[in-house]
Amino acid sequence: MTLTTIADGINANLPKGGFEGSLKFDCGADGVIVLADGAASTTDQDTDCTIRLSTDNLTKLLTGKLNPMTSVMMGKLKVSGNAGVAMKLGALLKG
């Protein structure tokens, strides 16, 4: 699955209010997905919080097959910046 396809899926499922704050999924050489200004895009920019993970783990995270807290503890994803923004992602994933 490409990051553009994943970003399109995120946009289709974002609640009306969008996402408060800005968040980047950094998938290394595969690229990035940025949640900012109420939309997801693959255009890199500075964000409040960055989550580094593989594209495969991003897909698992967004489909509920990867527990965010367990993943951090196991080193499958790394969070930098404002962790409060990352916590808001949990509510978005459940919605």
Backbone as a chain_set.jsonl record, in Angstrom:
{"seq": "MTLTTIADGINANLPKGGFEGSLKFDCGADGVIVLADGAASTTDQDTDCTIRLSTDNLTKLLTGKLNPMTSVMMGKLKVSGNAGVAMKLGALLKG", "coords": {"N": [[0.851, -1.182, 0.0], [0.599, 2.198, -0.873], [1.876, 5.335, 0.44], [0.367, 7.487, -0.415], [-2.109, 6.318, -0.956], [-2.763, 5.492, 1.637], [-2.911, 8.015, 2.903], [-5.108, 9.089, 1.511], [-7.095, 7.373, 2.448], [-7.08, 8.064, 5.172], [-7.964, 10.724, 4.993], [-10.561, 10.272, 4.052], [-11.743, 9.239, 6.282], [-11.496, 11.083, 8.314], [-12.825, 12.915, 11.057], [-15.379, 15.511, 11.031], [-14.344, 17.83, 12.308], [-11.692, 17.524, 11.833], [-8.257, 17.055, 12.656], [-6.808, 17.988, 15.638], [-4.008, 19.993, 16.042], [-0.738, 19.089, 14.748], [0.676, 16.331, 13.046], [3.146, 13.991, 12.144], [3.7, 11.093, 10.272], [6.517, 9.417, 9.891], [7.952, 7.526, 7.568], [10.508, 6.882, 6.834], [12.566, 6.139, 4.08], [10.379, 5.62, 2.483], [8.729, 7.793, 2.687], [6.504, 10.397, 3.958], [3.507, 10.946, 5.925], [1.491, 13.602, 6.627], [-0.564, 14.959, 9.059], [-2.339, 17.743, 9.172], [-3.895, 20.943, 9.425], [-6.51, 19.974, 9.127], [-6.401, 17.875, 7.27], [-4.874, 15.034, 5.591], [-1.711, 14.6, 4.107], [0.984, 13.907, 1.765], [3.018, 15.624, 1.786], [5.922, 16.844, 3.091], [6.45, 18.558, 6.15], [7.164, 20.719, 8.979], [6.011, 19.554, 12.127], [3.93, 19.296, 15.12], [4.343, 16.911, 16.381], [6.147, 13.908, 15.764], [5.976, 10.669, 14.458], [7.882, 7.919, 14.069], [8.041, 5.146, 12.003], [7.698, 1.967, 10.272], [6.274, 1.571, 6.96], [4.675, -0.672, 6.817], [4.07, -1.105, 9.553], [2.684, 1.268, 10.017], [0.369, 0.875, 8.497], [-0.695, -1.298, 9.93], [-1.097, -0.03, 12.406], [-3.073, 1.881, 11.777], [-5.173, 0.24, 11.098], [-5.846, -0.957, 13.4], [-4.435, -3.208, 14.166], [-2.102, -3.009, 15.46], [-0.93, -2.195, 18.554], [-0.552, 0.979, 19.876], [0.824, 1.776, 22.33], [2.171, -0.57, 23.153], [3.762, -0.883, 20.924], [5.493, 1.315, 21.062], [6.916, 0.66, 23.364], [8.166, -1.659, 22.46], [9.776, -0.668, 20.544], [8.914, -0.443, 17.94], [7.742, 1.799, 17.002], [8.595, 5.252, 17.167], [8.205, 8.145, 19.074], [8.426, 11.622, 18.823], [8.678, 15.027, 19.91], [5.652, 16.789, 20.699], [4.025, 14.796, 22.765], [1.409, 14.798, 23.579], [-0.105, 15.412, 21.35], [0.176, 13.075, 19.902], [-1.28, 11.405, 21.563], [-3.872, 12.236, 21.051], [-4.292, 11.061, 18.662], [-5.071, 8.473, 19.2], [-7.811, 8.675, 19.86], [-8.768, 9.424, 17.399], [-8.206, 7.17, 15.852], [-9.943, 5.321, 16.963], [-12.334, 6.383, 16.28]], "CA": [[0.0, 0.0, 0.0], [1.422, 3.405, -0.935], [1.53, 6.361, 1.415], [-0.71, 8.303, -0.987], [-3.34, 5.553, -0.723], [-3.036, 5.568, 3.072], [-3.344, 9.391, 3.179], [-6.465, 9.211, 0.982], [-7.958, 6.664, 3.392], [-7.176, 8.886, 6.384], [-8.829, 11.862, 4.664], [-11.941, 9.794, 3.92], [-12.259, 8.876, 7.602], [-11.307, 12.14, 9.314], [-14.072, 13.53, 11.51], [-15.636, 16.859, 10.5], [-13.453, 18.817, 12.907], [-10.318, 17.241, 11.466], [-7.345, 16.624, 13.708], [-6.264, 19.165, 16.311], [-2.553, 19.921, 16.097], [-0.156, 18.527, 13.528], [1.339, 15.069, 13.33], [3.808, 13.405, 10.973], [4.138, 9.703, 10.259], [7.75, 9.378, 9.112], [8.223, 6.14, 7.173], [11.864, 6.82, 6.294], [12.748, 6.277, 2.633], [9.073, 5.534, 1.819], [8.12, 9.125, 2.703], [5.78, 10.835, 5.151], [2.117, 11.383, 5.883], [1.343, 14.684, 7.578], [-1.916, 15.368, 9.427], [-2.294, 19.156, 9.555], [-4.919, 21.782, 8.798], [-7.712, 19.202, 8.847], [-6.255, 16.919, 6.166], [-3.647, 14.235, 5.517], [-1.017, 14.737, 2.822], [2.315, 13.305, 1.735], [3.953, 16.743, 1.692], [6.653, 16.971, 4.351], [6.515, 19.869, 6.805], [7.376, 20.635, 10.42], [4.781, 19.254, 12.852], [4.021, 19.3, 16.583], [4.761, 15.58, 16.829], [6.561, 12.992, 14.698], [5.991, 9.251, 14.788], [8.717, 7.19, 13.097], [7.691, 3.734, 11.927], [7.711, 1.441, 8.913], [4.993, 1.667, 6.265], [3.905, -1.84, 7.231], [3.549, -0.855, 10.899], [1.694, 2.337, 9.903], [-0.861, 0.219, 8.042], [-1.212, -2.066, 11.068], [-1.554, 0.927, 13.413], [-4.313, 2.515, 11.326], [-6.238, -0.76, 11.0], [-6.082, -1.495, 14.728], [-3.717, -4.467, 14.361], [-0.871, -2.703, 16.184], [-1.21, -1.387, 19.735], [0.441, 2.068, 19.924], [1.653, 1.772, 23.536], [3.047, -1.733, 23.081], [4.711, -0.623, 19.834], [6.517, 2.234, 21.57], [7.757, -0.091, 24.303], [8.939, -2.643, 21.714], [10.633, 0.031, 19.598], [8.384, -0.495, 16.577], [7.529, 3.192, 16.61], [9.252, 6.225, 18.039], [7.469, 9.402, 19.115], [9.213, 12.78, 19.24], [7.882, 16.255, 19.916], [4.55, 16.894, 21.648], [3.362, 13.494, 22.905], [-0.026, 15.047, 23.742], [-0.703, 15.339, 20.017], [0.12, 11.65, 19.58], [-2.364, 10.819, 22.35], [-5.125, 12.567, 20.356], [-4.409, 10.136, 17.541], [-5.819, 7.315, 19.679], [-9.244, 8.952, 19.715], [-9.043, 9.457, 15.964], [-8.177, 5.794, 15.364], [-11.139, 4.627, 17.432], [-13.508, 6.998, 15.641]], "C": [[0.893, 1.24, 0.0], [0.981, 4.412, 0.116], [0.417, 7.259, 0.901], [-2.056, 7.618, -0.761], [-3.738, 5.624, 0.749], [-3.551, 6.963, 3.436], [-4.772, 9.615, 2.691], [-7.465, 8.543, 1.917], [-8.148, 7.439, 4.687], [-8.12, 10.056, 6.13], [-10.293, 11.45, 4.599], [-12.575, 9.526, 5.286], [-12.07, 9.937, 8.678], [-12.659, 12.683, 9.755], [-14.183, 14.966, 10.985], [-14.669, 17.91, 11.037], [-11.989, 18.61, 12.541], [-9.525, 16.752, 12.654], [-6.719, 17.861, 14.311], [-4.763, 19.011, 16.501], [-2.022, 19.387, 14.776], [0.724, 17.342, 13.903], [1.937, 14.53, 12.041], [4.102, 11.932, 11.228], [5.338, 9.664, 9.333], [8.099, 7.921, 8.834], [9.562, 6.027, 6.462], [11.901, 7.038, 4.794], [11.422, 6.214, 1.869], [8.371, 6.888, 1.768], [7.396, 9.398, 4.004], [4.297, 11.002, 4.851], [1.994, 12.423, 6.983], [-0.144, 14.963, 7.79], [-1.803, 16.807, 9.93], [-3.395, 19.899, 8.816], [-6.129, 20.969, 8.335], [-7.613, 18.198, 7.718], [-4.942, 16.157, 6.287], [-3.031, 14.436, 4.143], [0.339, 14.051, 2.911], [3.384, 14.376, 1.533], [4.616, 16.955, 3.045], [6.616, 18.401, 4.854], [6.796, 19.653, 8.283], [6.034, 20.412, 11.099], [5.028, 19.298, 14.353], [4.613, 17.996, 17.106], [5.128, 14.732, 15.615], [6.56, 11.575, 15.24], [6.771, 8.549, 13.687], [8.381, 5.708, 13.166], [7.746, 3.276, 10.481], [6.328, 1.613, 8.284], [4.086, 0.515, 6.67], [3.287, -1.626, 8.612], [2.535, 0.283, 10.903], [0.347, 1.748, 9.478], [-1.502, -0.557, 9.183], [-1.781, -1.148, 12.14], [-2.924, 1.484, 13.034], [-5.477, 1.532, 11.208], [-6.511, -1.437, 12.344], [-5.366, -2.803, 15.021], [-2.398, -4.276, 15.121], [-1.225, -1.77, 17.334], [-0.139, -0.301, 19.863], [1.371, 2.011, 21.136], [2.644, 0.609, 23.528], [4.137, -1.504, 22.037], [5.83, 0.306, 20.261], [7.479, 1.467, 22.479], [8.649, -1.097, 23.581], [9.847, -1.995, 20.672], [10.153, -0.018, 18.158], [8.001, 0.886, 16.067], [8.142, 4.101, 17.645], [8.508, 7.552, 17.927], [8.422, 10.501, 19.561], [8.342, 14.022, 19.125], [6.797, 16.183, 20.979], [3.779, 15.573, 21.715], [1.859, 13.644, 23.092], [-0.764, 14.973, 22.409], [-0.834, 13.874, 19.602], [-1.019, 10.971, 20.331], [-3.721, 11.093, 21.693], [-5.358, 11.616, 19.18], [-5.214, 8.91, 17.943], [-7.31, 7.501, 19.538], [-9.651, 8.947, 18.255], [-9.108, 8.044, 15.404], [-9.42, 5.017, 15.772], [-12.386, 5.142, 16.734], [-13.596, 6.648, 14.255]], "O": [[1.838, 1.324, 0.784], [-0.141, 4.353, 0.618], [-0.396, 7.745, 1.687], [-3.035, 8.277, -0.41], [-4.914, 5.796, 1.07], [-4.516, 7.088, 4.189], [-5.566, 10.258, 3.377], [-8.551, 9.073, 2.155], [-9.248, 7.47, 5.239], [-8.981, 10.349, 6.959], [-11.168, 12.195, 5.04], [-13.796, 9.579, 5.431], [-12.441, 9.72, 9.832], [-13.545, 12.889, 8.926], [-13.193, 15.555, 10.551], [-14.226, 18.784, 10.291], [-11.138, 19.426, 12.895], [-10.066, 16.107, 13.553], [-6.161, 18.693, 13.595], [-4.301, 18.014, 17.055], [-2.767, 19.251, 13.806], [1.414, 17.346, 14.922], [1.318, 14.6, 10.979], [4.673, 11.567, 12.255], [5.2, 9.855, 8.125], [8.488, 7.177, 9.735], [9.736, 5.178, 5.588], [11.334, 8.007, 4.288], [11.337, 6.695, 0.739], [7.518, 7.113, 0.91], [7.627, 8.737, 5.017], [3.885, 11.173, 3.703], [2.348, 12.165, 8.133], [-0.89, 15.176, 6.834], [-1.234, 17.054, 10.994], [-3.777, 19.521, 7.709], [-6.702, 21.243, 7.28], [-8.638, 17.708, 7.246], [-4.022, 16.577, 6.989], [-3.735, 14.442, 3.134], [0.784, 13.663, 3.991], [4.516, 14.071, 1.156], [3.935, 17.219, 4.037], [6.738, 19.346, 4.075], [6.681, 18.534, 8.784], [5.031, 21.005, 10.704], [6.172, 19.332, 14.808], [5.291, 17.973, 18.133], [4.493, 14.829, 14.565], [7.07, 11.307, 16.328], [6.38, 8.576, 12.52], [8.428, 5.091, 14.23], [7.832, 4.097, 9.568], [5.333, 1.78, 8.99], [2.881, 0.694, 6.847], [2.113, -1.932, 8.821], [1.609, 0.27, 11.714], [-0.691, 2.092, 10.042], [-2.714, -0.483, 9.383], [-2.825, -1.443, 12.721], [-3.826, 1.551, 13.869], [-6.637, 1.941, 11.218], [-7.306, -2.374, 12.423], [-5.659, -3.449, 16.028], [-1.675, -5.235, 15.389], [-1.759, -0.682, 17.116], [1.048, -0.613, 19.949], [2.582, 2.179, 20.989], [3.817, 0.784, 23.859], [5.291, -1.883, 22.238], [6.984, 0.116, 19.875], [8.698, 1.609, 22.375], [9.764, -1.366, 24.028], [10.603, -2.688, 19.991], [10.903, 0.328, 17.245], [7.941, 1.12, 14.86], [8.205, 3.779, 18.832], [8.219, 8.024, 16.827], [9.141, 10.346, 20.548], [7.391, 14.061, 18.344], [6.997, 15.587, 22.038], [2.979, 15.27, 20.83], [1.106, 12.716, 22.796], [-1.91, 14.527, 22.349], [-1.843, 13.481, 19.016], [-1.656, 10.062, 19.799], [-4.623, 10.26, 21.776], [-6.496, 11.4, 18.762], [-5.957, 8.362, 17.129], [-8.011, 6.573, 19.134], [-10.752, 8.515, 17.911], [-9.966, 7.746, 14.573], [-9.899, 4.162, 15.027], [-13.378, 4.424, 16.611], [-14.521, 7.079, 13.568]]}, "num_chains": 1, "name": "protein.A"}
